[in-house]
Amino acid sequence: MHELHADLSRPWTVDELPRKAGMSRSAFAALFKERTGETPLGYLTAWRMYRAKVLLRDTPLSVQEIAVRVGYDTGTALSRAFSKKEGVSPGAWRNLTHETTRRSSA
C-alpha cells in the first residue's frame, strides 16, 4: 500500500501490486480486502479521488494538471471517474466547495 501512496500517478495494474508485495495475486487481494475493506483497485480509485479533491480545494491547478498528478492520462478521464464517484464534475465540485467555504467564513 505504501507504493500506492508514494507514486499515485503510476498506472498501477492488478498484477504489479502483489508482485511488489511478494505475494500471489489471490493472497494479496484477500489480505488487502481484509485490511482495508476494499479491493486494491477500488482503494486506488478512492485514494485518487481523495487526492483530487484536496488539490481541487487547495490549489489553483487545472483539472488536467490534477489528473496527471493523481494517475489519469487526461482531464477528461479524471472528469469521468470523478463525476461517476461524486455525482458532479471536478470543476463543479471545486466551485461548490469554495462557495461553501466562503459562506462559512462570512
Summary of the structure (lengths in Angstrom):
residues: 106
radius of gyration: 15.7
end to end distance: 40.2
largest distance: 54.1
contacts: 275
relative contact order: 0.11
helix: 73%
strand: 0%
